[in-house]
Amino acid sequence: MKMDKEEYKRLLVEFKTLTIAALEATNIDDFIKILIERDGLIKKIVRENIEVDTEEIVYLRDLEERVIERLETERKNIIEYIGEIGEKKRAIRKYTPKFPFPPMPTFFEKKG
C-alpha cells in the first residue's frame, strides 16, 4: 500500500520532531529512548523511498550530525565514568589501614 504525499510529509515532520526532542533531552535515557522510537520512522521512510527536496536533506543532515556529536559526547562520558570506577576499584583493592585498631582486650580494663 503506497502512501500519499500528506503521509510522507507527516512522517518527515514526525521524524524531525523526534530528532529535535532527542537533541533537547537532558537525560541520556530519554535521548536514547527517543532515538529508538525515531528508528522505526527511519525504516518506514527508507522502505517507502520518500523523495525529499534538497533544502530538507541539508537540514536533516545537519540534525543527524548533531545527533552523532551528541552520541560521541555521551560515549566519551561513559568511557570516562567506567575509567573512574576502575580507578576506585583498584584503590579499594590496594587499601590497607595505616593505623589498625589495637586488639580488642586492650579496650577493657580488668578490675578485680
Stockholm file with secondary structure:
# STOCKHOLM 1.0

chainA/1-112         MKMDKEEYKRLLVEFKTLTIAALEATNIDDFIKILIERDGLIKKIVRENIEVDTEEIVYLRDLEERVIERLETERKNIIEYIGEIGEKKRAIRKYTPKFPFPPMPTFFEKKG
#=GR chainA/1-112 SS CCCCHHHHHHHHHHHHHHHHHHHHCSSHHHHHHHHHHHHHHHHHHHHHTCCCCHHHHHHHHHHHHHHHHHHHHHHHHHHHHHHHHHHHHHHHHHCCCSSCCCCGGGGSCCCC
#=GC SS_cons         CCCCHHHHHHHHHHHHHHHHHHHHCSSHHHHHHHHHHHHHHHHHHHHHTCCCCHHHHHHHHHHHHHHHHHHHHHHHHHHHHHHHHHHHHHHHHHCCCSSCCCCGGGGSCCCC
//
